[in-house]
Amino acid sequence: MWADYDREGLPGILRWAAEDAQWRPHSAEGRTFARTADYREQLEAASAEGVRVESVRLGIWSHDDIVAVRGRLRVRRGGVIDDSRMYWVHRVREGKVCWTASSPDLPGLLAEAGLDRALVDEAFAAMHGTPEAR
Protein backbone atom coordinates (compact mmCIF):
# COMPACT_ATOMS: atom_id res chain seq x y z
CA MET A 1 0.00 0.00 0.00
CA TRP A 2 2.70 2.49 0.96
CA ALA A 3 4.73 1.59 -2.13
CA ASP A 4 1.69 2.59 -4.20
CA TYR A 5 1.53 5.81 -2.18
CA ASP A 6 5.18 6.50 -3.03
CA ARG A 7 4.39 6.13 -6.75
CA GLU A 8 0.92 7.70 -6.96
CA GLY A 9 0.24 9.67 -3.80
CA LEU A 10 -3.02 9.32 -1.87
CA PRO A 11 -5.00 7.84 -4.80
CA GLY A 12 -2.61 4.86 -4.71
CA ILE A 13 -3.65 4.05 -1.14
CA LEU A 14 -7.34 4.03 -1.98
CA ARG A 15 -6.87 0.97 -4.20
CA TRP A 16 -6.09 -0.96 -0.99
CA ALA A 17 -9.24 0.16 0.82
CA ALA A 18 -12.57 -1.56 1.27
CA GLU A 19 -15.47 0.48 -0.11
CA ASP A 20 -16.96 0.73 3.40
CA ALA A 21 -13.65 1.79 4.96
CA GLN A 22 -13.78 4.62 7.49
CA TRP A 23 -11.26 7.46 7.22
CA ARG A 24 -10.19 10.06 9.78
CA PRO A 25 -7.20 11.79 8.21
CA HIS A 26 -5.41 14.49 10.17
CA SER A 27 -5.11 16.57 6.99
CA ALA A 28 -8.93 16.80 6.76
CA GLU A 29 -9.01 18.97 9.90
CA GLY A 30 -11.33 16.79 11.97
CA ARG A 31 -13.61 15.49 9.22
CA THR A 32 -14.43 11.80 9.17
CA PHE A 33 -15.43 9.88 6.05
CA ALA A 34 -17.72 6.84 6.33
CA ARG A 35 -16.84 5.39 2.92
CA THR A 36 -13.82 5.31 0.65
CA ALA A 37 -15.80 7.03 -2.12
CA ASP A 38 -16.48 9.96 0.24
CA TYR A 39 -12.79 10.27 1.07
CA ARG A 40 -11.82 10.00 -2.62
CA GLU A 41 -14.24 12.84 -3.40
CA GLN A 42 -12.67 14.99 -0.67
CA LEU A 43 -9.16 14.29 -2.01
CA GLU A 44 -10.20 15.28 -5.52
CA ALA A 45 -11.85 18.49 -4.27
CA ALA A 46 -8.81 19.43 -2.18
CA SER A 47 -6.48 18.76 -5.09
CA ALA A 48 -8.63 20.94 -7.37
CA GLU A 49 -8.27 23.73 -4.78
CA GLY A 50 -4.48 23.38 -4.90
CA VAL A 51 -4.00 21.50 -1.62
CA ARG A 52 -1.05 19.13 -1.80
CA VAL A 53 -0.39 16.39 0.75
CA GLU A 54 2.97 14.62 0.99
CA SER A 55 3.90 11.90 3.44
CA VAL A 56 7.17 10.23 4.31
CA ARG A 57 7.20 6.85 6.06
CA LEU A 58 9.92 6.41 8.69
CA GLY A 59 8.86 3.31 10.64
CA ILE A 60 6.22 0.59 10.68
CA TRP A 61 4.78 -1.86 13.22
CA SER A 62 1.92 -4.37 13.09
CA HIS A 63 -0.09 -6.44 15.53
CA ASP A 64 -2.95 -8.73 14.47
CA ASP A 65 -5.09 -6.65 12.08
CA ILE A 66 -3.49 -3.30 12.97
CA VAL A 67 -0.65 -1.61 11.09
CA ALA A 68 0.88 1.56 12.50
CA VAL A 69 3.19 3.81 10.50
CA ARG A 70 5.41 6.64 11.75
CA GLY A 71 6.36 9.47 9.46
CA ARG A 72 6.02 13.11 8.50
CA LEU A 73 3.10 14.85 6.87
CA ARG A 74 3.45 18.01 4.80
CA VAL A 75 0.28 19.80 3.73
CA ARG A 76 0.55 22.72 1.32
CA ARG A 77 -2.42 25.08 1.13
CA GLY A 78 -1.54 27.98 -1.13
CA GLY A 79 1.57 29.59 0.32
CA VAL A 80 1.17 27.91 3.72
CA ILE A 81 3.10 24.73 4.49
CA ASP A 82 2.33 22.64 7.57
CA ASP A 83 5.01 20.03 8.22
CA SER A 84 4.52 17.76 11.23
CA ARG A 85 5.34 14.42 12.79
CA MET A 86 2.53 11.98 12.10
CA TYR A 87 1.30 8.47 12.81
CA TRP A 88 -1.15 6.51 10.67
CA VAL A 89 -3.03 3.53 12.03
CA HIS A 90 -4.80 1.13 9.69
CA ARG A 91 -7.09 -1.79 10.48
CA VAL A 92 -7.02 -4.47 7.80
CA ARG A 93 -9.77 -6.97 6.99
CA GLU A 94 -9.38 -9.62 4.27
CA GLY A 95 -6.39 -7.81 2.77
CA LYS A 96 -8.15 -4.44 2.57
CA VAL A 97 -7.89 -1.37 4.77
CA CYS A 98 -11.20 -1.02 6.62
CA TRP A 99 -10.29 1.84 8.99
CA THR A 100 -7.61 4.52 8.93
CA ALA A 101 -6.85 7.47 11.16
CA SER A 102 -3.85 9.73 11.45
CA SER A 103 -2.63 11.99 14.22
CA PRO A 104 0.57 13.07 15.98
CA ASP A 105 -0.82 11.15 19.02
CA LEU A 106 0.19 7.48 18.70
CA PRO A 107 -1.32 6.29 22.02
CA GLY A 108 -4.63 7.97 21.18
CA LEU A 109 -4.74 6.43 17.71
CA LEU A 110 -3.96 2.93 18.96
CA ALA A 111 -6.64 3.24 21.64
CA GLU A 112 -9.13 4.50 19.06
CA ALA A 113 -8.31 1.46 16.91
CA GLY A 114 -9.15 -0.77 19.90
CA LEU A 115 -5.62 -1.83 20.75
CA ASP A 116 -4.63 -2.47 24.36
CA ARG A 117 -2.62 0.50 25.67
CA ALA A 118 -0.04 -1.96 27.01
CA LEU A 119 1.20 -2.37 23.40
CA VAL A 120 1.91 1.35 22.88
CA ASP A 121 5.49 1.07 24.17
CA GLU A 122 6.15 -1.91 21.88
CA ALA A 123 4.77 -0.03 18.86
CA PHE A 124 6.74 3.12 19.68
CA ALA A 125 9.99 1.19 20.15
CA ALA A 126 9.55 -0.76 16.89
CA MET A 127 8.78 2.34 14.82
CA HIS A 128 11.52 4.47 16.34
CA GLY A 129 14.23 1.78 16.31
CA THR A 130 14.89 2.06 20.05
CA PRO A 131 16.86 -0.69 21.85
CA GLU A 132 13.61 -2.18 23.21
CA ALA A 133 12.69 -3.13 19.62
CA ARG A 134 15.84 -5.18 19.04
C-alpha positions in Angstrom: 0.0 0.0 0.0 2.7 2.5 1.0 4.7 1.6 -2.1 1.7 2.6 -4.2 1.5 5.8 -2.2 5.2 6.5 -3.0 4.4 6.1 -6.8 0.9 7.7 -7.0 0.2 9.7 -3.8 -3.0 9.3 -1.9 -5.0 7.8 -4.8 -2.6 4.9 -4.7 -3.6 4.1 -1.1 -7.3 4.0 -2.0 -6.9 1.0 -4.2 -6.1 -1.0 -1.0 -9.2 0.2 0.8 -12.6 -1.6 1.3 -15.5 0.5 -0.1 -17.0 0.7 3.4 -13.6 1.8 5.0 -13.8 4.6 7.5 -11.3 7.5 7.2 -10.2 10.1 9.8 -7.2 11.8 8.2 -5.4 14.5 10.2 -5.1 16.6 7.0 -8.9 16.8 6.8 -9.0 19.0 9.9 -11.3 16.8 12.0 -13.6 15.5 9.2 -14.4 11.8 9.2 -15.4 9.9 6.0 -17.7 6.8 6.3 -16.8 5.4 2.9 -13.8 5.3 0.7 -15.8 7.0 -2.1 -16.5 10.0 0.2 -12.8 10.3 1.1 -11.8 10.0 -2.6 -14.2 12.8 -3.4 -12.7 15.0 -0.7 -9.2 14.3 -2.0 -10.2 15.3 -5.5 -11.8 18.5 -4.3 -8.8 19.4 -2.2 -6.5 18.8 -5.1 -8.6 20.9 -7.4 -8.3 23.7 -4.8 -4.5 23.4 -4.9 -4.0 21.5 -1.6 -1.0 19.1 -1.8 -0.4 16.4 0.7 3.0 14.6 1.0 3.9 11.9 3.4 7.2 10.2 4.3 7.2 6.9 6.1 9.9 6.4 8.7 8.9 3.3 10.6 6.2 0.6 10.7 4.8 -1.9 13.2 1.9 -4.4 13.1 -0.1 -6.4 15.5 -2.9 -8.7 14.5 -5.1 -6.7 12.1 -3.5 -3.3 13.0 -0.6 -1.6 11.1 0.9 1.6 12.5 3.2 3.8 10.5 5.4 6.6 11.7 6.4 9.5 9.5 6.0 13.1 8.5 3.1 14.9 6.9 3.5 18.0 4.8 0.3 19.8 3.7 0.6 22.7 1.3 -2.4 25.1 1.1 -1.5 28.0 -1.1 1.6 29.6 0.3 1.2 27.9 3.7 3.1 24.7 4.5 2.3 22.6 7.6 5.0 20.0 8.2 4.5 17.8 11.2 5.3 14.4 12.8 2.5 12.0 12.1 1.3 8.5 12.8 -1.1 6.5 10.7 -3.0 3.5 12.0 -4.8 1.1 9.7 -7.1 -1.8 10.5 -7.0 -4.5 7.8 -9.8 -7.0 7.0 -9.4 -9.6 4.3 -6.4 -7.8 2.8 -8.2 -4.4 2.6 -7.9 -1.4 4.8 -11.2 -1.0 6.6 -10.3 1.8 9.0 -7.6 4.5 8.9 -6.9 7.5 11.2 -3.8 9.7 11.5 -2.6 12.0 14.2 0.6 13.1 16.0 -0.8 11.2 19.0 0.2 7.5 18.7 -1.3 6.3 22.0 -4.6 8.0 21.2 -4.7 6.4 17.7 -4.0 2.9 19.0 -6.6 3.2 21.6 -9.1 4.5 19.1 -8.3 1.5 16.9 -9.1 -0.8 19.9 -5.6 -1.8 20.8 -4.6 -2.5 24.4 -2.6 0.5 25.7 0.0 -2.0 27.0 1.2 -2.4 23.4 1.9 1.3 22.9 5.5 1.1 24.2 6.2 -1.9 21.9 4.8 0.0 18.9 6.7 3.1 19.7 10.0 1.2 20.1 9.5 -0.8 16.9 8.8 2.3 14.8 11.5 4.5 16.3 14.2 1.8 16.3 14.9 2.1 20.1 16.9 -0.7 21.9 13.6 -2.2 23.2 12.7 -3.1 19.6 15.8 -5.2 19.0 
